[in-house]
Amino acid sequence: MAAVDVAGEFETIRRLFAPLAHPEWGRGLKDDVAVVPSKAGYDLVLTKDAIVEGVHFLPSDPLDTVARKLLRVNLSDLAAKGAEPFGYLLACHWSERCGWPERMTFVDGLRADQKTFGVALLGGDTVVTPGPASFSMTLLGWTPKGRTVGRAGARPGDLVFVTGSIGDGWLGLQAAQQKLALDPDRIAALLERYRTPTPRVDFIVPIRDFASASIDVSDGLIADLGHMAETGEVRIEIDLELAPRSAAGQAWYEGRVDEQAALERLATGGDDYEIAFTARPSDEAALRREAERRHLRLTRIGRVVAGQGVVARFAGQPILIDRPGFTHG
């Protein structure tokens, strides 16, 4: 880890991050590198995401949930590729509000999720910034050689599926900003979904075995299906009414006057970290068995046809969606 504020940085590394390091590959965080042995018959898969205070998390969000969200959004990327995670590199840009107690809280979140998901810290960097806090993670995983599932690969005739429920990430942000009028238990569920989404790591093997193309839903269901359609040079058609809703999402939806507009918001809000993927119709029964074994909701929402882009339908009619999802700067 490179030096900026020597005393603060190395004390932070020694006392907080060294206990999280992989016992062998991370070298106790006393070196400038990590050394990961190669794995015969496997491909190394890497992903990287950054989150910034005021953009991806609120200044009021507890830092343990910020750390957990950072790890989980990266885990979601690997899960959509069918990759098994094992370790990560971390960069922390502490703002002036991040004193020692705040840093300890951040590490507490990482420690809890490392245990949950079976990954370890390999190295990284920690600095202080006069701007907002931000954090960046590079997550590493393995797939059997040649088995990584990409965005391309969907073919006309494939079916389109999504795990879990759609819209809770956006609704959770509204709840955190106190913009929702729902029962307290619904608000609590949405806040949890926004702050600590559940990456679908339990569905890695079925994705690898059956998906022709796959992506995690981070920017918004419509936008991310658009990425898949563009990369695969196909057209994806979905019915908005079929996009799965949680109990909290359904409670919010039932209070809307404009049903189409409400479904559009849920399908474009983003931050869901579910997996949207395509698969052959002949594999649907097997996929449903795998989802049932894992107690995971799996919903067929559309199909792949010849053409380009994404077509969203409401009441059987195609609709125009001006803003399909979150756009990164």
Secondary structure as UniProt FT lines:
FT   HELIX           6..12
FT   HELIX           13..17
FT   HELIX           18..20
FT   TURN            23..26
FT   HELIX           27..29
FT   TURN            40..41
FT   STRAND          42..53
FT   TURN            54..56
FT   TURN            59..60
FT   HELIX           63..81
FT   STRAND          84..94
FT   TURN            96..97
FT   HELIX           100..117
FT   STRAND          120..128
FT   STRAND          134..144
FT   TURN            145..146
FT   TURN            156..157
FT   STRAND          159..163
FT   HELIX           168..176
FT   TURN            177..178
FT   HELIX           184..195
FT   HELIX           201..203
FT   HELIX           204..210
FT   STRAND          211..216
FT   HELIX           221..232
FT   STRAND          235..239
FT   HELIX           240..242
FT   HELIX           247..253
FT   TURN            254..255
FT   HELIX           259..268
FT   STRAND          275..279
FT   HELIX           281..283
FT   HELIX           284..293
FT   TURN            294..295
FT   STRAND          298..305
FT   STRAND          309..314
FT   TURN            315..316
FT   STRAND          317..319
//
